Amino acid sequence: MFIASGLFFLELISGRKPVSVEDFGAEMNIVHWARSLIRKGDVISIIDPVLVGNVKMESIWRIAEVAIQCVEQRGFSRPRMQEIELAIQDAIKIEKGSDQKISSGSSRGQSSRKTLLTSFLEIESPDVSNGCLVPSAR
């Protein structure tokens, strides 16, 4: 399940399919591609251009970090569900906080449509403090 979560997060922030010869070459997939860039400190290269100007870099980093942890080969290296939830809550707090958005160096017009990631970051986190998932009342 955690590997699937990691793939989901990587797809969410990159806007790419998990396996694509066009995006990653014959032997690469989204995990290898994103991991190599993130390890170099280059998270901006994995961000879906639609997100540029719509989300904060720090929240993307938080989601990228947990995504890469989720796809670790050894199970003991993967985060627990509570750690994943904390990462998501951190990203939400970051998005609701300061106004430092990712900016593009180009003069291209930005899409005004709401992205899946920005919608995801606006979702109220469920309460899992008692060890089970209970939907929160709105």
Secondary structure, DSSP 4 states (H G I P E B T S, - for coil): -HHHHHHHHHHHHH---SS-HHHH-TT--HHHHHHHHHHTT--GGGS-GGGTTTS-HHHHHHHHHHHHHHT-SSGGGSPPHHHHHHHHHHHHHHHHS-------SS-PPPP-SPPHHHHHHHSPPPB-TTSS-BPPP-
